[in-house]
Amino acid sequence: MKDCFLTQGPLDLVRDGLNANIFRISASPSVTLTAAHAQVVALSTGTKCINGEYLSDHGLVVNDCHAEVTARRALLRFLYSQLEFFLSKRPEDWEESIFVRHKERGYRLRDNVHFHMYISTSPCGDGRLNSPYEITSDIHSSRHLMRKHRSHLRTKIESGEGTVPVRSRGPVQTWDAILQGEHLITMSCTDKITRWNILGLQGALLSHFVEPVYLHSVTIGSLRHTGHLGRVLNQRLERLGPLPTTHRRNQPLLSGLSSADYQQHGKASCVSINWTLGDTQVEVVNTATGRRRETGTPSRLCKHALFTRWSRLHRKLGAHAPSSCDHQLMYIEAKMAARPYQTVKQQWFRSLQETGLGTWVKKPPEQEQFLLSV
């Protein structure tokens, strides 16, 4: 099982906590914004993706249950809760938020707030290829393959583990093909982390309200080659071209833990566990179906659940959003309305293709063409 934690606080304290015992870091009732404390705000476990047959056209499943991805989705819930402070009529509630009002773009992070990510093993994809634990006995063949596909986009194996170079014939999968047995394509965690370093962790929906939120540091447990991972995360950004003032080429600080104690053996579990600061208990998700394991009901991390929170904020804070609409929006319409975010995303996709690193493959569009039930 892979573990992933997102913490908010100064880097040195987060690193000290990791070396002591990351699993014993506790969350306090409120977010501390001084330089005296670091705090875990989101965590998750998991190593697998759903079977294509379980895709939902109402946003009711979590497609990718790798720990990096679900921890980031858990972080989105934390960001929503921090913005929801501004729904209160009491100014003292606003002061508890990690966000402050921004006259031009709604809200931005306070200056002394930084996000740090801990990953127990190297993120799947190109960032893991040069791991010293994964070099094959045929060293010359292994090096040749790594050079051939160096920095290339890679996709996860449906319902399994590991990645392969992206070989899709087009940028979008079709719903019919997946239902007829074609493997569901999901981009690797290395690819998604590099994307976050350009577009931000907040995603398209929250870009209506907040400036991009970037990682300050990434710490890897075992199966890591820090130099290789740094090259992957940073060199892909070199030919991206000029970015709008809203975004930047983020280069998080990288560090690793080399102790063998962090290596985990045995077959990975088919469950993913998530928690966000403020939750009274963890949620357990079946990675094959993308739904809660015990009840089969939608996860609190699914698109529908997060879109519900966004819609509430859009109604209340719409005056600060760059685009407000009177009619009810579909999920995809709300995402596409975040125009600066979408412009940078398309620029990123073109850069990947122009540098020969592959085509970013999207899920079928039908899964994002849903409305919230009234």
Solvent accessible surface area in square Angstrom, and as a share of the most:
residue,aa,sasa,rsa
1,M,61,0.27
2,K,9,0.04
3,D,15,0.08
4,C,0,0.00
5,F,15,0.06
6,L,0,0.00
7,T,4,0.02
8,Q,2,0.01
9,G,3,0.02
10,P,28,0.17
11,L,34,0.17
12,D,90,0.47
13,L,67,0.33
14,V,9,0.05
15,R,84,0.31
16,D,88,0.46
17,G,18,0.18
18,L,1,0.00
19,N,92,0.47
20,A,85,0.66
21,N,54,0.28
22,I,3,0.01
23,F,118,0.49
24,R,195,0.71
25,I,54,0.28
26,S,92,0.59
27,A,39,0.30
28,S,52,0.33
29,P,141,0.88
30,S,62,0.40
31,V,21,0.12
32,T,39,0.23
33,L,30,0.15
34,T,82,0.48
35,A,84,0.65
36,A,67,0.52
37,H,106,0.47
38,A,35,0.27
39,Q,8,0.03
40,V,5,0.03
41,V,0,0.00
42,A,0,0.00
43,L,42,0.21
44,S,1,0.01
45,T,18,0.11
46,G,0,0.00
47,T,18,0.10
48,K,17,0.07
49,C,4,0.02
50,I,0,0.00
51,N,38,0.19
52,G,4,0.04
53,E,122,0.55
54,Y,89,0.34
55,L,16,0.08
56,S,14,0.09
57,D,63,0.33
58,H,100,0.45
59,G,3,0.03
60,L,45,0.22
61,V,8,0.05
62,V,4,0.03
63,N,15,0.07
64,D,7,0.03
65,C,0,0.00
66,H,11,0.05
67,A,0,0.00
68,E,1,0.00
69,V,12,0.07
70,T,3,0.01
71,A,0,0.00
72,R,33,0.12
73,R,34,0.13
74,A,0,0.00
75,L,0,0.00
76,L,13,0.06
77,R,33,0.12
78,F,1,0.00
79,L,1,0.00
80,Y,3,0.01
81,S,37,0.24
82,Q,9,0.04
83,L,0,0.00
84,E,34,0.15
85,F,59,0.24
86,F,13,0.06
87,L,42,0.21
88,S,33,0.21
89,K,195,0.83
90,R,135,0.49
91,P,76,0.48
92,E,93,0.42
93,D,19,0.10
94,W,74,0.26
95,E,116,0.52
96,E,87,0.39
97,S,0,0.00
98,I,0,0.00
99,F,0,0.00
100,V,34,0.20
101,R,103,0.37
102,H,36,0.16
103,K,195,0.83
104,E,121,0.54
105,R,82,0.30
106,G,3,0.03
107,Y,0,0.00
108,R,75,0.27
109,L,35,0.17
110,R,51,0.19
111,D,120,0.62
112,N,76,0.39
113,V,6,0.04
114,H,67,0.30
115,F,1,0.00
116,H,2,0.01
117,M,3,0.01
118,Y,3,0.01
119,I,0,0.00
120,S,2,0.01
121,T,14,0.08
122,S,1,0.00
123,P,1,0.01
124,C,8,0.05
125,G,3,0.02
126,D,1,0.00
127,G,1,0.01
128,R,51,0.19
129,L,40,0.20
130,N,29,0.15
131,S,1,0.01
132,P,84,0.53
133,Y,111,0.42
134,E,73,0.33
135,I,60,0.30
136,T,81,0.47
137,S,123,0.79
138,D,81,0.42
139,I,58,0.29
140,H,140,0.63
141,S,50,0.32
142,S,11,0.07
143,R,125,0.45
144,H,102,0.46
145,L,95,0.47
146,M,22,0.10
147,R,150,0.55
148,K,136,0.57
149,H,39,0.17
150,R,102,0.37
151,S,14,0.09
152,H,35,0.16
153,L,0,0.00
154,R,22,0.08
155,T,9,0.05
156,K,10,0.04
157,I,75,0.38
158,E,40,0.18
159,S,47,0.30
160,G,20,0.19
161,E,90,0.40
162,G,40,0.39
163,T,21,0.12
164,V,58,0.33
165,P,14,0.09
166,V,14,0.08
167,R,178,0.65
168,S,36,0.23
169,R,254,0.93
170,G,24,0.23
171,P,73,0.46
172,V,67,0.39
173,Q,8,0.03
174,T,77,0.45
175,W,42,0.15
176,D,93,0.48
177,A,27,0.21
178,I,7,0.03
179,L,99,0.49
180,Q,153,0.68
181,G,59,0.57
182,E,88,0.40
183,H,134,0.60
184,L,5,0.02
185,I,34,0.17
186,T,3,0.02
187,M,5,0.02
188,S,0,0.00
189,C,1,0.00
190,T,0,0.00
191,D,0,0.00
192,K,36,0.15
193,I,2,0.01
194,T,0,0.00
195,R,51,0.19
196,W,17,0.06
197,N,1,0.00
198,I,0,0.00
199,L,1,0.00
200,G,1,0.01
201,L,1,0.00
202,Q,3,0.01
203,G,6,0.06
204,A,7,0.05
205,L,16,0.08
206,L,2,0.01
207,S,28,0.18
208,H,1,0.00
209,F,0,0.00
210,V,5,0.03
211,E,44,0.20
212,P,25,0.15
213,V,1,0.00
214,Y,20,0.07
215,L,4,0.02
216,H,65,0.29
217,S,2,0.02
218,V,2,0.01
219,T,6,0.04
220,I,3,0.02
221,G,0,0.00
222,S,3,0.02
223,L,38,0.19
224,R,54,0.20
225,H,77,0.34
226,T,47,0.27
227,G,55,0.53
228,H,9,0.04
229,L,3,0.01
230,G,11,0.11
231,R,43,0.16
232,V,0,0.00
233,L,2,0.01
234,N,43,0.22
235,Q,91,0.41
236,R,11,0.04
237,L,2,0.01
238,E,126,0.57
239,R,184,0.67
240,L,7,0.04
241,G,25,0.24
242,P,124,0.78
243,L,33,0.17
244,P,52,0.33
245,T,129,0.75
246,T,33,0.19
247,H,18,0.08
248,R,127,0.46
249,R,89,0.33
250,N,9,0.04
251,Q,107,0.48
252,P,10,0.06
253,L,88,0.44
254,L,43,0.21
255,S,27,0.17
256,G,27,0.26
257,L,23,0.11
258,S,86,0.55
259,S,47,0.31
260,A,71,0.55
261,D,129,0.67
262,Y,45,0.17
263,Q,41,0.18
264,Q,87,0.39
265,H,163,0.73
266,G,74,0.71
267,K,185,0.78
268,A,11,0.08
269,S,42,0.27
270,C,67,0.40
271,V,25,0.14
272,S,1,0.01
273,I,52,0.26
274,N,1,0.00
275,W,37,0.13
276,T,4,0.02
277,L,27,0.14
278,G,68,0.65
279,D,29,0.15
280,T,141,0.82
281,Q,129,0.57
282,V,75,0.43
283,E,12,0.05
284,V,36,0.21
285,V,3,0.02
286,N,45,0.23
287,T,2,0.01
288,A,31,0.24
289,T,28,0.16
290,G,0,0.00
291,R,67,0.24
292,R,95,0.35
293,R,122,0.44
294,E,138,0.62
295,T,93,0.54
296,G,37,0.35
297,T,58,0.34
298,P,47,0.29
299,S,2,0.01
300,R,45,0.16
301,L,1,0.00
302,C,1,0.01
303,K,23,0.10
304,H,43,0.19
305,A,29,0.23
306,L,8,0.04
307,F,2,0.01
308,T,65,0.38
309,R,58,0.21
310,W,5,0.02
311,S,16,0.11
312,R,109,0.40
313,L,0,0.00
314,H,20,0.09
315,R,175,0.64
316,K,134,0.57
317,L,11,0.05
318,G,11,0.11
319,A,102,0.79
320,H,74,0.33
321,A,13,0.10
322,P,92,0.58
323,S,20,0.13
324,S,70,0.45
325,C,54,0.32
326,D,159,0.82
327,H,116,0.52
328,Q,88,0.39
329,L,18,0.09
330,M,58,0.26
331,Y,17,0.06
332,I,46,0.23
333,E,69,0.31
334,A,0,0.00
335,K,38,0.16
336,M,100,0.45
337,A,15,0.12
338,A,2,0.02
339,R,157,0.57
340,P,64,0.40
341,Y,12,0.05
342,Q,12,0.05
343,T,81,0.47
344,V,0,0.00
345,K,19,0.08
346,Q,68,0.30
347,Q,30,0.13
348,W,0,0.00
349,F,20,0.08
350,R,126,0.46
351,S,7,0.04
352,L,1,0.01
353,Q,96,0.43
354,E,140,0.63
355,T,44,0.25
356,G,53,0.51
357,L,27,0.13
358,G,17,0.16
359,T,32,0.19
360,W,16,0.06
361,V,6,0.03
362,K,75,0.32
363,K,37,0.15
364,P,1,0.00
365,P,68,0.43
366,E,69,0.31
367,Q,10,0.05
368,E,27,0.12
369,Q,89,0.40
370,F,6,0.03
371,L,87,0.43
372,L,24,0.12
373,S,102,0.66
374,V,179,1.03
